[in-house]
Amino acid sequence: MPQAGKELKTDHRSAAEVELELIERSLNTVVVGLEILTGICAGIEESEEVEEPEGKLLRPAIQMRS
C-alpha cells in the first residue's frame, strides 16, 4: 500500500534495458568474487615444490603469512 504523499513509480524499461541490468548484476557478482579471491591469495606466499628422494613430485608446500 503506498504511503501518503509518495507517488508510485512505474517501470517503463525496455526488454534490452532489463537484460542489461541482469548482466550488470552478474558482472558485479563476479567482481566481488574476484576481490574476495584476490584478498585470500594476497595472504598466501609462493609455494615451494617438494620432491621425494627418488625425484617424484609431491604436492606443493604452502606457507601462510603471519
The 8 nearest C-alpha neighbors of each residue, nearest first, counted from 0:
[[1, 2, 3, 7, 5, 6, 4, 8],
 [2, 0, 3, 5, 7, 6, 4, 8],
 [1, 3, 5, 4, 0, 6, 7, 8],
 [2, 4, 5, 1, 6, 0, 7, 8],
 [5, 3, 2, 6, 1, 7, 0, 8],
 [6, 4, 3, 2, 7, 1, 8, 0],
 [7, 5, 8, 4, 1, 2, 3, 9],
 [6, 8, 9, 5, 1, 2, 10, 4],
 [9, 7, 6, 10, 11, 5, 1, 12],
 [8, 10, 11, 7, 12, 6, 13, 1],
 [9, 11, 12, 8, 13, 7, 17, 16],
 [12, 10, 9, 13, 8, 14, 16, 17],
 [13, 11, 10, 16, 17, 14, 15, 9],
 [12, 14, 16, 15, 17, 11, 18, 10],
 [13, 15, 17, 16, 18, 12, 19, 11],
 [14, 16, 18, 13, 17, 19, 12, 20],
 [17, 15, 19, 13, 18, 14, 12, 20],
 [16, 18, 14, 20, 15, 19, 13, 21],
 [17, 19, 15, 21, 20, 16, 14, 22],
 [20, 18, 22, 16, 21, 17, 23, 15],
 [19, 21, 23, 17, 18, 22, 16, 24],
 [22, 20, 18, 24, 23, 19, 25, 17],
 [23, 21, 19, 25, 20, 24, 26, 18],
 [22, 24, 20, 26, 21, 25, 19, 27],
 [25, 23, 27, 21, 22, 26, 20, 28],
 [26, 24, 22, 28, 23, 27, 21, 29],
 [25, 27, 29, 23, 28, 24, 22, 30],
 [26, 28, 30, 24, 29, 25, 23, 31],
 [29, 27, 25, 31, 26, 30, 32, 24],
 [28, 30, 26, 32, 27, 31, 33, 25],
 [31, 29, 27, 33, 32, 28, 34, 26],
 [30, 32, 34, 28, 33, 29, 27, 35],
 [33, 31, 29, 35, 30, 34, 36, 28],
 [32, 34, 36, 30, 35, 31, 37, 29],
 [33, 35, 37, 31, 32, 36, 30, 38],
 [34, 36, 32, 38, 33, 37, 31, 39],
 [37, 35, 39, 33, 38, 34, 40, 32],
 [38, 36, 34, 40, 35, 39, 33, 41],
 [39, 37, 41, 35, 36, 40, 34, 42],
 [40, 38, 36, 41, 37, 42, 35, 43],
 [39, 41, 37, 43, 42, 38, 36, 44],
 [40, 42, 38, 39, 43, 37, 44, 36],
 [43, 41, 40, 39, 64, 63, 44, 38],
 [44, 42, 40, 63, 41, 64, 62, 45],
 [45, 43, 62, 63, 46, 64, 42, 61],
 [44, 46, 47, 43, 61, 62, 60, 63],
 [45, 47, 61, 60, 59, 44, 48, 62],
 [46, 48, 60, 59, 49, 45, 61, 62],
 [47, 49, 59, 60, 50, 46, 58, 57],
 [50, 48, 57, 59, 47, 56, 60, 58],
 [51, 49, 56, 57, 55, 54, 52, 48],
 [50, 52, 55, 54, 53, 56, 57, 49],
 [51, 53, 54, 50, 55, 56, 49, 57],
 [54, 52, 51, 55, 50, 56, 57, 49],
 [55, 53, 51, 52, 50, 56, 57, 49],
 [56, 54, 51, 53, 50, 57, 52, 49],
 [55, 57, 50, 54, 49, 51, 58, 48],
 [58, 56, 49, 50, 59, 55, 51, 48],
 [57, 59, 60, 49, 56, 48, 50, 47],
 [60, 58, 48, 47, 49, 46, 61, 57],
 [59, 61, 47, 46, 48, 58, 62, 49],
 [62, 60, 46, 59, 63, 47, 44, 45],
 [61, 63, 44, 60, 64, 43, 46, 45],
 [64, 62, 43, 44, 65, 42, 61, 45],
 [65, 63, 42, 43, 44, 62, 41, 61],
 [64, 63, 42, 62, 43, 44, 41, 61]]
